[in-house]
């Protein structure tokens, strides 16, 4: 059975020195790796793309499921992984759940990977 990764709070954007700045410590490497792991799935990348491209800045879970051609429960699972990684946020309104990308979290992740990417 594979060893489970430790659970860390990923609700805040990743915040550590850029990986190019020198050797990365264990805690910082884990923080970055868990966020990248959440994005290491084509469905999640597509869902994030849909959220970032949404004119309203958010999308309903049912609409996302229809756009990617998967069941709502499957899409809900993928969105949950992105939410746990701090990449999206979710708001419940009545019977609907709306999701939006956390651009500041994505910018922070980009800056950690390459400090020159966002200049």
LINPE-V283331 format. One record per backbone hydrogen bond with DSSP energy under -0.5 kcal/mol. NH is the residue of the N-H (numbers start at 1). CO is the residue of the C=O. If there is no record, write none. Layout:
NH;CO, NH;CO
This chain:
10;8, 19;112, 21;18, 22;19, 29;25, 30;26, 31;27, 32;28, 33;29, 34;30, 35;31, 36;32, 37;33, 38;34, 39;35, 40;36, 40;37, 41;39, 45;41, 46;42, 47;43, 48;44, 49;45, 50;46, 51;47, 52;48, 53;49, 54;50, 54;51, 57;54, 59;99, 61;97, 64;60, 65;61, 66;62, 67;63, 68;64, 69;65, 70;65, 75;71, 76;72, 77;73, 78;74, 79;75, 80;76, 81;77, 82;78, 83;79, 84;80, 85;81, 86;83, 87;82, 88;82, 89;100, 91;98, 93;96, 96;93, 98;91, 99;59, 100;89, 102;87, 103;101, 105;102, 106;102, 107;103, 108;104, 109;105, 110;106, 111;107, 112;108, 113;109, 114;110, 117;114, 119;116
